[in-house]
Amino acid sequence: MIETPPDDESQERRERIQNAEERLNRLTSKRNELNQAAREARDQRDKLNDRRSEILDDAQELRDKRDEINEKVQEHKAKRDELQEKAQQLRDRRDGKQDELPTEAKGRLEEIGSRIQELETKQQTEPMSPEDERDLVDELQDLRREEAELEETVDEGEDILDDLDDLDAKIDELYERADEHHERLVELSQRSDEVHEKLDPYYEQADQIKAQADQHHEESVEYQERADHYHERAVELIEELEELRGQEEAEKERMKEIMEEQRRKGEEMEADEEVFDAFMEKLEDGDSVEF
């Protein structure tokens, strides 16, 4: 069998295939490395987002609790205002009866009434610290006690005094109930503020985690874009390799045909040589040769 050595073009093509295969290995290796980095960044991002969701869920529970407390605050406020309004209506009725009381007692009672009304308006309309609230309530209680004492000193109008006593009892009862609702309101407001203050650390932590998650997301996008770039280059190189390998296969087929033709011609030459040797052998032996 006769072998035909590859020409320069064939040798150059094989070197190009080898170089392209090496470059392809490097490209796919780098692409896979970047894809892995992108997956890891996405995993970190997703873990952080899950943690942030848990924190926000906890914060929402606190918000719901705070809102529930605030609803109760409004309920107690509405009940307090309602009771104070009813007490004021009875006070107006009592004031009408006080016109028949002696002037001195009447004047003092009017002063007390004005002061009580001023304090009640302040209580309903102005924000106050718990200490100021307690001072105001104490003053109201002192004034109401003084009112009761003045009314008991009035000697005239026993029927009027009886009515006033009855009204005072009802007024005191209404104010006591209003004070109970107010105290409950203050207590619940403080609890609401405490719960609200607990929310800030949750949202601060959620913001920090979001910043970290966004950073991992940006990293994953960057890694993926670089991986896609290497993939595109690898695809282009694969197409080039396929073309070179196609040329190489075509060259191998061509060489195979050449070598097959050479082998066939060689066999024919061997057959001719055998005929010639037989002819010469007969000549040497003196045999007759027919043509």
NORJONOR-V359050 format. One record per helix or strand of 3 or more residues. SS is the DSSP state (helix for helix, strand for strand). FROM is the first residue (numbers start at 1). TO is the last residue. If there is no record, write none. Layout:
ss: <SS,SS>
from: <FROM,FROM>
to: <TO,TO>
//
This chain:
ss: <helix,helix,helix,helix>
from: <8,103,130,158>
to: <98,125,153,285>
//
